[in-house]
Every structure is written in C-alpha cells, then in structure tokens.
Amino acid sequence: MMHISDCHRATIEFMQAPECQLSLRTYNIAAMSFTPEELAQEIRKHLPHLKITYNPDSVRQNIADSWPVRFDDTNARRDWGWAPIYALEELVSDMLRSIRQKRTNKGLPVS
C-alpha cells in the first residue's frame, strides 16, 4: 500500500534523478504493508467504537494471493534515495481527514 502523495513523489524523483545514478530502467517502490486488523486498530485510534465485519470474497482473495508478499525496493532506495513519507498512521489520519472534509462539503454530519 502506498499513499498517492508518496507515489507521485517517487515518480518525480525517479524522473529527476541523474541518469548516472540509475542502474536500472524500471524500479519497484514500496511503502507499507498491513493486515485488515492492523488497519482497523489504527482507525480505532480515531474512531474507538468502530465495528467491522468481514465478508470473504474468494475471487478477490485469489488475486491478492498471487501478489508478492513484499515489493523489493532496495534498488530505488540505493540508486536515487527513495523513501516513503507516509506510514500507516499518516495514511489513516489523511484518509479520515479527507472523508470528514468531503462530508462537510456535502453538508453531512461529521463524527
């Protein structure tokens, strides 16, 4: 998972990196990995009464199971200094801020 701001920044940093620093033509970039329960725990720091139910979806789970456990971004970190800014805590805070702002803009209650 990656915050869109980190994704944009990584793209720009790669495009601006001096060619002599780049050892590859393509790079993996990574930021964070978490379980649904870790995400729920982080959200509960902001919304303590959050209740979650899970509805397994075998089709989507099969797709997710085919992905790598972790993207190796060692080359990007070494060659052009890639490092994400957003971790799970910042991702959740920004997500909830954005949801609250959208609800406020639509005149809906914000809790």
C-alpha positions, 0 to 999 in steps of 0.5 A: 500500500502506498499513499498517492502523495508518496507515489507521485513523489517517487515518480518525480524523483525517479524522473529527476534523478541523474541518469548516472545514478540509475542502474536500472530502467524500471524500479519497484517502490514500496511503502507499507504493508498491513493486515485488515486488523492492523488497519482497523486498530489504527482507525480505532485510534480515531474512531474507538467504537468502530465495528467491522465485519468481514465478508470473504470474497474468494475471487478477490482473495485469489488475486491478492494471493498471487501478489508478492508478499513484499515489493523489493525496493532496495534498488530505488532506495540505493540508486536515487534515495527513495523513501516513503513519507507516509506510514500507516498512521499518516495514511489513516489520519489523511484518509479520515481527514479527507472523508470528514472534509468531503462530508462537510462539503456535502453538508453531512454530519461529521463524527 
